[in-house]
Amino acid sequence: MTQAPRIRPLKPEDRPSWDLLWRAYLEFYETALPDEVYDSTFARLLGDDPQDFSCLVAELDGELIGLTHFLFHRHAWKIENVCYLQDLYASPHVRGTGVGRALIEAVYAEADRKGAPDVYWLTQEFNHTARQLYDRVGQLTPFLKYRRP
């Protein structure tokens, strides 16, 4: 990749490309969702509720090549909201070219703009390729995730 991707907010006309990217992301994590979830998520990403997720996409030569979904929420230990970066995906053919970093840095910039002091995310231990990037742009914490069985 010789030029940097353009990072921009999701638009309604991005639905087919967003769908392909998010399905590929979920497939990587061995997850499939009903079509209603895709419809609901896409509508929320375009909505104006500040409690809903937002989406930024990476575009190169008119093609969407990456996405990130993120959410601002309250935190009991802080006055300001914090930012949870839930999903980050770059198409396999552009991995290692700076797309993931550009998307993370765009979320950092949005967090700064909204006065959120922290941005955090989770990944699975086996996601070694992405963790190489995360080790450069973030700080690994000792927290473990538990969930209701």
C-alpha positions in Angstrom: 0.0 0.0 0.0 1.6 3.3 -1.1 -0.9 5.8 0.2 -2.5 6.1 3.6 -6.1 5.1 3.9 -8.7 7.8 4.6 -10.3 7.3 8.0 -13.9 8.6 8.1 -17.3 7.9 9.8 -19.5 5.2 8.5 -22.2 6.3 6.0 -25.5 4.6 5.1 -24.2 3.7 1.6 -21.4 1.7 3.3 -23.7 -1.1 4.4 -22.7 -3.8 1.9 -18.9 -3.2 2.5 -19.4 -2.8 6.2 -21.4 -6.1 6.2 -18.5 -8.0 4.5 -15.9 -6.6 6.9 -17.9 -7.2 10.1 -18.8 -10.8 9.0 -15.1 -11.5 8.3 -14.2 -10.0 11.7 -16.8 -12.2 13.5 -15.7 -15.2 11.5 -12.1 -14.7 12.7 -13.5 -15.0 16.3 -15.6 -18.0 15.3 -18.8 -16.2 15.8 -21.9 -15.9 13.6 -24.9 -13.6 14.4 -28.5 -13.5 13.1 -29.2 -11.0 10.3 -31.4 -9.0 12.8 -28.2 -8.2 14.8 -26.5 -6.9 11.7 -29.5 -4.7 10.9 -29.7 -3.4 14.5 -26.0 -2.8 14.8 -25.8 -0.9 11.5 -28.7 1.3 12.5 -27.2 2.0 15.9 -23.9 2.9 14.4 -25.6 5.5 12.2 -27.9 6.8 15.0 -27.4 9.9 17.1 -27.7 8.3 20.6 -24.5 9.2 22.4 -24.8 5.9 24.3 -24.6 3.8 21.1 -21.5 2.6 19.3 -19.8 4.7 16.7 -18.0 3.4 13.7 -15.0 4.7 11.7 -13.9 3.0 8.5 -10.7 3.0 6.6 -11.1 3.6 2.8 -8.5 3.3 0.1 -9.3 3.9 -3.6 -13.0 3.8 -2.9 -12.8 0.4 -1.1 -13.5 -0.1 2.6 -10.5 -2.0 4.0 -11.1 -1.7 7.7 -13.4 -0.7 10.5 -13.6 0.0 14.2 -16.6 0.1 16.5 -16.2 2.1 19.8 -18.4 3.3 22.6 -18.1 6.1 25.3 -19.4 5.1 28.7 -19.3 6.2 32.3 -16.7 4.8 34.7 -17.1 4.6 38.5 -13.5 5.6 39.0 -13.5 8.7 36.8 -15.7 11.7 36.3 -15.2 11.7 32.5 -16.5 9.0 30.2 -14.0 6.3 29.0 -13.9 4.8 25.5 -14.3 1.1 24.8 -12.9 0.0 21.4 -15.0 -3.1 20.8 -14.2 -4.2 17.2 -11.2 -3.5 15.1 -10.7 -5.2 11.7 -8.4 -4.7 8.7 -8.8 -6.8 5.5 -6.1 -9.5 5.3 -4.6 -7.9 2.2 -3.8 -4.7 4.0 -2.6 -6.0 7.3 0.8 -4.8 8.4 0.4 -1.6 6.3 -0.7 0.7 9.1 -4.5 0.4 8.7 -5.1 -0.9 12.2 -2.8 1.7 13.7 -4.6 4.5 11.8 -8.0 3.3 13.0 -6.8 3.1 16.6 -5.2 6.5 16.4 -8.5 7.9 15.0 -10.3 6.4 18.0 -7.7 8.0 20.3 -8.3 11.4 18.6 -12.1 11.0 19.0 -11.6 10.2 22.7 -9.4 13.3 23.1 -12.0 15.4 21.3 -14.7 14.1 23.7 -12.5 14.5 26.8 -12.3 10.7 27.5 -9.0 10.0 29.3 -8.9 6.3 28.6 -9.4 4.1 25.6 -9.3 0.3 26.2 -10.0 -2.9 24.3 -9.9 -6.7 24.6 -8.5 -9.3 22.3 -8.1 -13.0 22.5 -4.7 -14.4 23.6 -4.2 -16.2 20.2 -4.5 -13.0 18.2 -0.8 -12.7 17.9 -0.7 -10.6 14.7 -2.9 -7.9 16.2 -1.2 -8.1 19.6 2.1 -7.0 17.9 0.4 -3.8 17.0 -1.4 -3.5 20.3 1.9 -3.8 22.2 3.1 -0.7 20.2 0.1 1.5 20.6 -1.3 0.4 24.0 -0.4 -1.0 27.4 -1.2 -4.5 28.3 -3.1 -4.7 31.7 -3.2 -7.7 34.1 -7.1 -7.9 34.0 -8.8 -11.1 33.1 -12.3 -11.2 31.7 -15.1 -13.2 33.3 -18.6 -13.6 32.1 -21.9 -15.1 33.2 -22.0 -18.8 32.3 
